[in-house]
């Protein structure tokens, strides 16, 4: 199930968009509207990308959309069959095939600096100068681009490849890097850039075969836009420190609990004193440690960070009798965990040469109190049940903490 869920997250939505563009291009599903799409869609998507990049403070979104726009328009106007073709159509395709992935990778690595400032203007100039420079070079010294058709490996089977080896090499290396990042990370942006690269590679193949690449380019731009929206969603609905769903996600989940459920409110005991004594950095580490235990709670419980040192666990379709044993296991596992304090002189990075440890690191125990409630005749709404669970949490604290109250 974990593998299937990971595959589902990896494939959607980027893989679905690429597959849709592939099928629509292969079966000519949008041929009657292709001219209108080529004349209108690129400009509309560019406008949407710039507006979203500005409003969401995601300059990479706007700049990558601009790069895709310029690449597609250069193939449309100066490529094979274009109104301004001047005899170097294949070379223009090869230049795009190398420059586009390099620019996408570059703008993925750069930090967000905004759009309407000196940094943004400098990057805009960098992007706009590239097509101008290569256009002039093609006019004056077209022989410089012969290396784009160079063959590193001479084999009969390699001749059937739809694109040249330098182009495939550049795209393959960058695709592999984004694919690796997608497997080992959870960032929607990394997955988005990977699928956008897949779409643009299919666009080059389509153009070399005499087909229109517009659907692949539009797909790549939509994927980048969606990845940024997913990131904004994750920031709004997930707690950045602990990685758990945040309070906004909890409020949404409360509406879909049904009639039978259990709400548990959890609080770290003496967290304020702990924070004041050892510092906020150590306090943050404690929160992350508790969150790690919450992720492993059994019984189908879904943990959320409610705020501060307080957490919530929802048990949909369960009763208190079903949930309490799992909550008790959670309480015991946190109590049994010894949290090691980082010494003042302890380096943040491990030293190259190991030294003999003079003293064991100081450890402290962390405990939690839990309040549990389920709906009844007097409290049928989730908000009311949560208040009852919160009252039960205060009873657990009054009983001496490190216990469960209902």
Secondary structure, 3 states (H helix, E strand, C coil): CHHHHHHHHHHCCHHHHHHHHHHHHHCCCCHHHHHHHHHHHHHHHHHHHHHHHHHCCCHHHHHHHHHHHHHHHHHHHHCCCCCCCCCCHHHHHHHHHHHHHHHHHHHHHCCCCCCCCHHHHHHHHHHHHHHHHHHHHHHHCHHHHHHHHCCCCCCHHHHHCCCCHHHHHHHHHHHHHHHHHHHHCCCHHHHHHHHHHHHHHHHHHHHHCCCCCHHHHHHHHHHHHHHHHHHHHHHHHECCCCCCECHHHHHHHHCCCCCCEEEEEEEECCHHHHHHHHCHHHHHHHHHHHHHHHHCCCCCCEEEEEECCEEEEEEECCCHHHHHHHHHHHHHHHHHCEEECCCCCCCCCCCCCCCCCCCCCCEEECCEEEEEEECCCCCCCHHHHHHHHHHHHHHHHHCCCCCEEC
